[in-house]
């Protein structure tokens, strides 16, 4: 039963950060052998319960929940940092040609190994990821995640039109492959399946209808896609689906709006779209580095909160420019400041951190499972070093409150802050 003594960060159900400068974290296996949090709180309150047990002392460090990435493209690992005029040219010139290589299992496995190592190096312990249209890419990513004991959700991309040779799939076969992959992988160890239309313009009505039928047949799998990211994309969707009330309405018309449905971006919404998200239980994966990089627009935090639908943060690599949750939280702060109103919306450090941990887990339907360090949660956690760089050490050493400490980490932090990533007692990082 590992017991740790260190500063400890976790979250209450309402999103408030709970912080113990001298904290205790105890973990142990459940009946299935999966490591879970047994106790978390102040050393003063809990330490006597563990008298006589070995304790790992981590002075000057912070134990924190592993980050949750709600939207990332595993096959775009090598597309990150590619110049483009906007979303559609970027897909055509970089993404689709690269994704065609994932028909090869060996290549898929090599990228999957690097991709998951990069997530872990940056402190991401749970991810909802796109694969490609090739079943080989799904098998490769699930297989590597299973070896790493990671909680990971992914799925074969569905795109049977307006896509080049090499990534375009066949309507009927794509649905057969999807169901076979659900039956092979969903619920195995810590793995989950996501039915994955790329976005409405690259699927025929027949493919979207089949995806909706699969979503009804398997209600505990996830659904993921993109919506309302780019104005050109929205115009295209309206041309292709003129009967739909809106771009988001296309997915609703085909039965793809429900709990565990995650839509990336959700930028150009009206209140009817927001209400549809709320009423169906669908959630948004907010991808600020990608939206800034591609010039897509700003997620409307104020509108989402006013109408009341769920959301959390995501990297959206490779449109997104970093695997680092610190970079993503900082970009979300920029989006709040620049994109909401003339006055700006100042997202607090606690809100930002919540959106990338417990809040993202809640949006995925995994509240109390990951993204937090409350008793009962799976024991995925980070050892953070707030003195990882000279400037960061200087700044965090002057912090007078938790908000000042967290904000210094968000603004000045990167992968160097993540000293260890711990999953099921397996340790990854510079001091592992």
N, C-alpha and C positions, 0 to 999 in steps of 0.2 A: 504494500500500500504506500505509494510515493507521497511524501509530505514535503511541501515547499514553504519556505518563509521568505517573503519579499513584499514589496509594494504590490497591491492587487487592485485591478480595475475590472469591474463587471457592471451590469445594468439592471435596474428595476424594470418591472413590466411596463411602466409609463415612459420609459426611455431615459430616465435620469441616470447619470453615471453614479456608481457607488465606488468609493475609493478608500482603501486602507493603506496608510503609509507603512505600517507594519502588519502585513496580512499573512494569512495562512490559506493554502490550497491543498486539499487532500483528494487523491483520486484512487480508484480501484475498479476491478472488473465487475460487470454485472453477470447475470446468469448465462448470458451468451458469450462471456469473455470480453466484452467491449468495455474499454475504459470510460468511466464516467466520473463526474465531480461528486465527491462524497460530502465535502464540507468546504465552505469558502466564507471568509470573514476576517475579523481582526484576530491577531495572534493572542491578544489579551483575553478575548472571549473564548477562543477555541483551543489554545495551545495545550491546556491541561489535559484535554481529551486524548492527546497523542504523546503523553509523557512516556519516555523510554523508547520511542520509535526513532529510527534514523530520520533526520531532517536535512533536506538540501537547502542550504543558506545561499541566498542570492542578493547580497547587499548592493544597493545602488541600482537595482534592476526593477522592472515592472512586469508582473505577470498580467497578460491581457488576453481576451478571447481571440481566436483565429479570425481573420477577416473572411467575409463572404462576398464573392464576386457574382453578381446576378446575371451577367451577360458578357461572354467572351468567346472569341472564335479561335479554337485551337489550331486550325489549319492556316490561320493568318499570322502565325508567329513570325514568319519571315517576310510578311508584307508590311509590318509596322515600319513607319518612317518613310513610306513611299510618297512622292509628291503627286498631287492631283488637283484638278480644278474644282472638284466637288464629288459627291457620292457616286453618281452614275458613271462618270469617266473613271473614277478610282476602281470601281468594280470591274469595268470592262478591261482596263489596261493592266491591272495588277492582280486583283483577287481571283477572278475566274481562271486565268491562265495558271496561277499557282495551285489553286485547288484541284485542278485536273490531275496533278501528280499523285493525289491520294488514292488513286485506284490501286496503287502498288502497296501491298501490306508492309513490306520492309521499310519503305519510306514513311508510311504512316506511323509505324512503331518507333522509328528514330525520332520523328518530330514529337510524338506523344511523350517520350521519355524526357526530352528537353523541356517541353511545355510544362509538364507537371513539376519538374525540378525548379523551373523559374517561378511558378506560383508559390511553391513552398519556400523558396529563398526570399520571397517578398512577403511572406506571412499569410498567404491565402490558403485556407484549409478546406473551404467548400466552394464549389463553382458550378454554375449552370452554363454549359458550353455548347456552342455549335460545333458539329463535325462537318463533313462534306456530304455530297449526295451519294458517296460510295460506302456501302456497308463495311468495307475494310477499315475505313477511318474510325467508325464507331467501335468496332471490335478492338482496334489498337488502343484507343483512349480508355475504354472501359478496362481492358486487360491491365494496362499500366496503373490505372487508379486502384484497381483491386490489389495489385502487388504493393502499392504504397499505403494501402488501408485508408485511402481518402474517401470522403463523402463527395461524390461527383454525380452530376446529372448531365446527360447529353443525348443527342439523337441524330439520326440520318436526316440531312437536309432534303426537303421536297422542292423540286424546281423542274417542272416538265415543259416549260415554254420560256421564250425570250431569254434563253441562256445558250451559250455556245456548246459545240460538241466537246465532250470531255467532262462536263458537269451537268448537262441536261439529262434528266432521267425519264423513264417511261412511266406513264400514269399508273397503269395496273401493277407493274412490277414494283414500283416505288412503295405502294401501299402493302403489298405482300411482304416486301423486305422490312418495312417498318414494324408490322405485326410480329414477324419472326424475331426481330431484335428486341421488341418489348418482352416477348416470352423468354428470350435467352438471358436478358440482363436485368430487367426491372426488379428491384427488391433483393438482388443478390448482394450479400454483404452490405456495403454502404452506398450502393449504386442505385440510380433512378433514371428512368427513361423520359425523354421529352419529345413529343410529336413536334416536328420542326419544319413547317413551311418557311422557306427563306423570307419571302415577303409576298404579299398578294399578287403583284404584277408578274411574278415568275412561276405562278401556279395556275393551271386551268381551273375553271369551276369544278370539273370532275375530280381533280386532285384535292382541292379544298373540301369538297363534299366528302370524299373518302377519309380525309384527315379528321373531319368532324365526327364521322361515324366511329372511327377508332377512338377518339376522345370520349365518346359516349360509352363505348364498350369497355374502356379501361379508365374509369374515373379517377384512379389514384395516380396515374402518370401525369406528367407536366405537359403543357403546351408552350411553345416559345416561337416568337417571330418578331418582326420589326413593323413599326407603324409611325406615320406622321413625322418622319425624320427630316425630310427635305422637300421643298416646295415643288421641284420638278417631279419627284417621285409621287407626290400627292396628286398632281395633275394627271400623271400617267395612270394611277389607280382609278381615278374618276372616269377616265376615258374607257378603261377596260371593264369597269363595273358601274355603269351609269345608273342602275336601279338602287344601288346602296345609298343610304343616307349620308355616309361619310366613308373615308378610308377605313376607320376603325369598324364601321358598320359592316364592312365586307366580312370580317372575321365573325361577327355576330350572326350574320346571315347563314354562315356555314357551321354553326355550332361550336365555334372555337373560343368563345368568351365564357369563362367559368373560373372557379377556384383552381389554383395552380396554373393559371394561364399568365404568362409573363411576356409583356410587350416592351421591346427596347425602344427608347427615345421618347415617344409620346409628347413631342414638342408642340406641334401645331394643332391643338385641340380647342374645341369650344366646350361650353358647359354641358351640352348633350353628350359629347364624348366622355367627359369626366364622370357624368352621372352613370353612363353605361359601364365604365370601369368599376365604379363603386357598387352598382347594383348586381353585377355579375361576379364580383370577387376577383376580377382580373387586376393585375398590378403592373407597375412600370419599373423598368430597369433604367435608371438615370445614368447617362454615359457622358459626363461633362468633357473629358479630354477629347473624345471623338467628336462631339458636337462643335467644340471650339476649333479643332483641327480642320474639319471638313466645312466649317462655316454654315452649319445646319440651322442654328438657332439656339434658344435657351429654354430649358425645361421650366415650366411655370410652377414653382413651388407653392406660391400663394394660392393659385387656382386649385391645385391638387388638395391642399389642406382645407380650402374653403368648401369644396364639394365633398371631399372626404374619401379618396381612394389611396391604396397602399403603394409604396415605392421603396426602393433602396438603390444603392450605388453599384456601378459596374464599370469595368475598364474598357469594354468593347475593343480590346486588341483584336486585329490590327488597325482599324480606324482610330481607336484610342492609342495614345502615344506612350503609355507606360503600363507595366504590370503593377507598379507600386501603389498600394492604397493611400499612401501619404500624398502622392501627386494627384490622385483622383479626388480625395477629400479637399485639397486646396483648389482644384479646378471647380468643384461644386461650390466652394465659397465664392469664387469669382462669378460663377453663373448667378448665384443669389444676389450678389452686389450689383451686377451689371444688367441682369436680364429681367428684373421684376417690375421696377417702377423708377420714377425719377429719384425717389428717396433710397432705393435699394433695399434688399432684404439681407440682414446680417444673420446668417446661419451660425448658431453657436458651436463651439468645438464639441460639446457633448452631442448635439444633434448630428453633426457631421460623422462623428465616430459611430454613433448609433446606426446611421444609415448604412454603414459598411460592415456592421457586425450583427447585433441582435435585431435591429430593424429590418435588415435584408433577410435574415433568417425568418422573421415573422412574415414578410411579404412572400417568401417561398413556401409558407405553410410548415416551417420547421422551427417555430418558436419553442423554446425549451429543449431543443435537440442540439442545435449548434449556435454559434455566434454569441455565446454567453458563458459565464462561469458560475452559474447558480447550481446548487445541488440537483442532480439528475441529468444535467447536460452532458453530452459526450465531451470527453476531456481533450479537446483540441485547443491548444493555447500557445502563446508566444512569450518568449523572454525578450523584453525590449530594453535596450540600453539608451537611456536619455542623454548619455555623454558620448555618443558614438562619433561625433565630430567636434573639433574645438569650438566652433561657433555654437553648435547645439548645446554643448556642455555649459558654455558661458550663459546662454539664454535660459536654459532650464534651471540652472543654479540660482537664477534670480526670480523664479516663478513664485508668486505670492498666493496662488489659488490653483485649483484643479483646472479651471478653464485656461489659465495662462500656461500651465504645463502642457495640456493637450494641444493647445493652439501652436505652441512652439514646435512640438513634434510634427504637427500637420504641415506647417510652413517650411520647416527646415529639415524634415526627416526624409529618408529614402530607405533603400534596402539595407543600408548599414546599421540602421536602428534595430533590425530584426536579428538578434543574436542567436536565437534558437526558435525553431518551429517544432512543436511536439504534437505528434499524432499517435495515439495508442502506445505511448511510451517510446515510440521511435522518434529520434531527435535529428533534426536537420539544421545545419547552420555552422557558423564559424567556430562555435565553441562546443559543437555536438561531440 
